[in-house]
Amino acid sequence: MIRPQLVPYQCWTAATGVLLLLPLQSFSLPLLFILPGLGFYVLYKSGKQTGILEAISYSISLTLVLVPTAATVMYLTGVGVAMTGAALGLAVITVSILSFVFRKNSVKPPEANKTTDRQSHKLVFLALPILLAVLLALVVSVPLSKSPVVSDEGLVMNPTEAGDLNFHLSIIARYVESPHIPPEDPYLPSHYVDYDFFMHVYVGTLSVVTSVSSLTIFKITIPLLFFTLSINIYVLCRRTFNNATALIAMILYTVGGGLAWILILAQRPSDVFPYLIYQFGDTAAVKYDQTLLYYLLPQPQTFALVILAFAFILWVTLLKDLKARNLLLFGLVLGVLPYYHLITAFPLYVAVGIYVVYKYARRQVTCAKYHAGALAVGGAIASPLLFLLIGGPTQVAVAFSTYSLFFIFIVFGLIAVLACAGAYRSLNNEASKPFLLFAFSAVVAMNVVALPLTNNSYRFLVYLWLPVALFASYYISTVIARLTAARFSSAKSSLKVLAIVAALMLALPTSYLLWDFYNNESYVLASPAEVQALQWIKVNTPKDAIFLEAPSTFPRIPLETGRRVVFAGSIYTIQYHGVDLQTEIEALMNERSPESLSLTLTQLNVSYVFVGSREQQYEIATTLKDTNYFQSVYSNPMVTIYKVKNS
């Protein structure tokens, strides 16, 4: 355990604040991943002894909450996001001073429990969880290190990442060049990404503060998130069940899968992703092999899953200790979660609301009031998001029986059967009620709430995997405990062991196949000549310049330069803004009149036109050669960049 020190703990937290205040540039990056959360966590615990794993969980998870929140405050107050690190440092120092001034002298920190101390430092309950979390992070870092990357082939990405990840990294790059909250959509100038944007703000703010490339920060952050999720799962299960369950759950949750591998092997598709997304019967979801693929294909929900697990830690803590500080911290995390990923937050809010009603119905008014208070705090923090969404495209519709039982079985496999048994065994455990209610909320949501514009209803299944994995782990741990006591003597016990082994073995192939797919496939987003042109753009054009390139789901300019394109592929502009200019831009790309082309580009505020391999097939490649209206400002054997005169 971490014991109380002779020096007041406020001195140590104030020292962390001072470190955050120092202009260390790139050297401050590792500090910004941990220190904001660590400083406030020690203050939250009032300097009391705490476990190392718990300190890791709270420090990194709280930092994920605090950094984008502080950046938003800095932006809205006009100070600027570049001061986010200093603002967090100043906040830690201020709260440390206030904590010291108003401390309760009559209350002494508890003495360290030597028995518990020795138990918590056993290899299996400390070093082993950390080692497993590190190994899982390394599994993720291998494919991530290969995409996106500039090689002899050019700018290379994974085929799927060239779509979704390209979009998100482009938003981050635009945010770094021109910070705005919510971030500006580089695929459609003067429009803003008004939901699920805290991932972009978090990574972009760290880049602005440290001057480290946002792509470098992103590639460090994703394995760190995988590590943190594993630790969060361990801390959550240990707090809810026991150490054995926690150890099993951190493995099962992060690498377990369903039976999609049977479909993959049966059909032998050349490209796993489109097969599992678009061609598999009545669903679009098996590709999301629970948690694993969110780390092989990082997106906002990758961050949200970490915050979700952390929120459950805080919920269980509030259940066991009804205090105002627990209420406020749980409410804060509830409020921030929708900004990371709105769909992730929905079933959690519903679950907490049901729990409030449940407690009132059982006349446990005090508990109900504390949870209602946390829900109110979270709702107040999240409410501005509703105003951002007003007027945007409608993405929610009512549906029924969205997913068949067969498909749910394919997604979860035999693990779901073990989960049902574990849930039944834990009915008398009050700390397991949040998972039961969350599972109920997710099941209802995936059968009633449809998201026709994005086809994202399957994500409720991904969130359902959290209670499924946890309850299955609890069942496995109880069986192992009983078998160990009985020394595996009965035939019935042996059958249980075989059933558990079968369920686990059947769950692993899908995760392996998907990891292998994302580790080996590649897609050349930009040729070497185009990469050179993009590097020229970043150095030689204004940050607010608008470019025209061929409309596509895979634009090149925003990702590498942070510059905007007048319009990219319609899939994202329809989803986020309800705007489709595909036909108009396609017509512009085939414009033969230099005068008309110049006039339209000027009206669209386009300053530059990029002509690379994709653009050569359009008429515009010839039209731009008219020197009366356009000026060639860059060229290499494969790429020419034109400036619109008088723009």
Phi, psi and omega in degrees: 000156174272113187273156174299144182259162176293323176286134179308137183299335178297333177293319180292317179293322177297325178295323176295323177296321179297319178299321179290335179284335186290139179280072186271356180054234186297333180291344180276351184302307179299330178292321183289341176287335191232314194299320179303313179292321181296316181301311181288330179294316179298321177293321178298322180276358181058034176074008181287157180298147182210160179285152181295317180296320178296320179297320177296313182302308183292320186297308183287318181294317178296324178297321176300328178282317190283320186298305180293330177294314179295320178299321178297316178297317180297322180291313184292332179273356177085003180288321180108141184292342178297340181264011183300313180300315179295321179297318178295319177299316179296322179295317179298317179297315182298312181294325178298316180296315180297320179297321180289318182294318185258020181296155177266104184293339183281347182259120180264144176299143181294148177287151179292135177274108188295324180295311179296324181299314179295320182297319184286343180263006175297148184306314187292335184256005178221296184293320183295314176301319179295318180297316179297318179296321178294318180298318178295323177295323178293325177302320180287323187292337182295302178293329181293327180292341182264357186203130348279149181208147176267122180230191178297337179279343184121212176273110188253136178223166168291146183306317181285320180297334178298342175263282186296309183292325175304315180298311184291320177293329177293321177297317179297316180299320178293320178299319180295320180288323183215083184302129177207139178236117000291157184296150176285141177280113182289347179274350181205093186307146179069013171244153188233147179280095193265012170209157181057041188251002182289335173300314182294321180292319180298304183294316181296320179295317177300323178293317179296318184288321187260347185065018174272143179308135180297327178294320177298315179298319180298317182289337173279321186294318186298309174300325178297322178294318179299317176301314183293320178301316180299315178294320178300316179299319180297310181298319181298312182290324178296321181287330183269317185242268182198175183296320182297315177300319182298317182294318179292318185294322182294333176278310185297318183295322187270338182237354181288160180207189180254215185250020182299337181299332178296317179292321181296313181291326182293321184265337182048057180291148179288333179229109185298319187300302182296330178298310183286338180274308193250342189249351182271098169039239191261022183210171179227042193228343188297336180300331177276079182291074185052241188274326195306315187289339176293344177260335173279335176233075188298137181211178178305325181291342173300313177294319184295326179296324176295314179295323179299312179298321178295321178299322178292324175302315181291326179294313179297323177297317179295322178300319185274343184214092183283087179231155183298320182293325176292321177300312184293320181291317177298318178297320179299313181292322174302319182289327182279328184307316180299333179287334174282314179197113187294320182294324178298320185289331188304304181295333178291315177300317179298317181297316179295319178299318178296321181295323177299313179297318180301316181289322176297319180296328178271007177061029172264073193294319182300311179299317180299319181294319179296319180288323176296323177296317178298319179295322179293318178298313179298318179295321180295319180291322183279343187301324177302334179298326180297322179291327177293328184277343181297130179092351179278177180294139179284126185241359186243136176218158179275134179219169179221141180052055181296323183235135180282161177297326178298316181293319179299323177294321178297320183292315187256338179065207182288346177301326180297324178294316177298324180296319179298319178295319179293321178297320179296319181290338184260011185300330181275358180266110183298327182291343178273351181301320178303323181288322177297315180292323178293318178298316178300316180297318181292319179297315178296315183300316185287347177254353182238322182266119176250145178238076189296331184289325183249349185057036185261012181300333181299341183293337175299329176293324179296319180289328177297335180298333180299302178295327179300311181294321182291314180291323176297319179296321178297316179298314180300317181294322179291322178296315180298319180297317181290322180293322178297319179293322181272358179058037173053043189274333188260157177293325179298320178296319179297322179295322177297318179297316180297321179296318179295315180298318179298316180299318181289318181294323179289340183275337189281325186302322181298315179298319180294315181299319180290319177299317180296319179297314183282348178270343188245328183286154178211158180217128180273105181285322180217138179289166178304320179295322179290325176298318177300319179294321179294321178295324176296318180301315184299327184270328194246004180237153179298149182298331182263012179294145177249133183248159170244124169226170182304128181296126186199158173291345185240062178293153184256323190295310184300320184299315186273333191242339186078004176278163182263149169251149185297330177192134175251203180298149186289340186302319182275324181290328175290315183298314187271333188228352184067029183243132177227107179248019186303312182296316182296317182288324176300319178295321179296322179295340180252017179291131181259344181269116178301321182294314179295320179297314180299318181296315182293318179298320178296318179296329180271004180064027177278128180257330185226149175238128181263123179241099177242208184298321181289322186284341182297336182281352181261159179297335184299333180299329177274319183299324183291348182284353178288111185285353177287333185241339187225147181235128176285119182251347177204142175204146167221177186305338185244344187224139171230136176246126181252144173256134177283120182296145180068016178271000000 
